[in-house]
């Protein structure tokens, strides 16, 4: 082995390895797509909206930021 080369050997012996069935791989891909393009965007919009609402309520109660009014 030369400097900079790495071997990516699996620690599980060949006799004990099992290939995942295609249905499991398909389910994992569908789960990833639902999370990546469905649930997480909704959560992100909710978090940003909640933060905006909190800032808005804070400014209604305490006034906008800046120097105090005369």
C-alpha positions in Angstrom: 0.0 0.0 0.0 1.4 3.4 -1.0 1.1 6.6 1.0 -2.4 8.1 0.7 -4.1 4.9 -0.3 -6.8 3.5 1.9 -8.4 0.1 1.7 -12.1 0.1 2.3 -12.6 -3.4 3.7 -15.8 -4.4 5.3 -15.3 -5.7 8.8 -18.1 -8.2 8.4 -16.9 -11.6 6.9 -18.2 -12.4 3.5 -20.0 -15.5 4.8 -22.1 -13.3 7.2 -23.0 -10.5 4.7 -26.5 -10.2 3.5 -27.6 -8.1 0.6 -30.5 -5.7 1.3 -33.6 -6.6 -0.7 -34.5 -4.1 -3.4 -37.8 -3.4 -1.5 -35.8 -2.1 1.5 -33.7 0.1 -0.7 -36.8 1.5 -2.4 -38.4 2.2 1.0 -35.3 4.0 2.2 -35.2 6.2 -1.0 -38.9 7.0 -0.6 -38.4 7.8 3.1 -35.5 10.1 2.2 -37.4 11.9 -0.5 -40.4 12.4 1.8 -38.2 13.8 4.6 -36.0 15.9 2.3 -38.7 17.4 0.1 -41.8 17.2 2.3 -41.3 17.3 6.0 -38.1 19.3 6.5 -39.2 22.2 4.3 -42.5 22.4 6.3 -40.5 22.3 9.5 -38.2 25.0 8.2 -41.0 27.3 7.2 -42.7 26.7 10.6 -39.5 27.6 12.5 -38.9 30.8 10.5 -42.6 31.8 10.8 -42.6 31.2 14.5 -39.4 33.3 14.9 -41.0 36.1 12.9 -44.1 35.9 15.0 -42.1 36.2 18.2 -40.2 39.2 16.9 -43.4 40.8 15.8 -45.1 40.2 19.2 -42.0 41.5 21.0 -42.0 44.7 18.9 -45.7 45.2 19.6 -45.2 45.0 23.3 -41.8 46.8 23.7 -41.7 48.9 20.5 -39.3 48.7 17.6 -35.6 48.7 18.0 -33.7 51.9 18.0 -33.2 55.0 20.1 -36.1 55.8 22.4 -38.7 58.2 21.2 -38.9 61.7 22.6 
